[in-house]
Amino acid sequence: MTRTVHQQLRSSHDLVKKAASMMKKSKRAVVELLPDSPDNAQQDSIDTDKMMTLAAKYNLPLPINVFRHKCNSQIRPLKIEFDNSTNRDLFIRGFNKSIKTAEFFLLPGNHDVAVI
């Protein structure tokens, strides 16, 4: 019987961890195929400045955090975190409606830039 209680506690703990992870992800937008310089130590700062400037220019919610995960991909996805999912949704709609075409249209190979 103790084993069953322990398994239930572990399952409950895993469920809480998964729910917390989902809540955190619900506040993030992901921009794919945006130019990246993985070797540039200032890339996160460059990305943050760019997203803050664009959000202000297009009157969209300001992100609270902007970063890229370390990975082997030549173009790492850009993660943009907001204080709530409503602001994330507003940013995604605004990005796809205005920013994507106005700001990234002329970049070579970036006709596929997308935010999800």
Secondary structure, DSSP 8 states (H G I E B T S, - for coil): -HHHHHHHHHHHHHHHHHHHHHHHHTTEEEEES----TT-TTHHHHHHHHHHHHHHHTT----SEEEE---S-SS--EEEE-SSHHHHHHHHHHIIIIIHHHHHTTSTT-TT-EE-
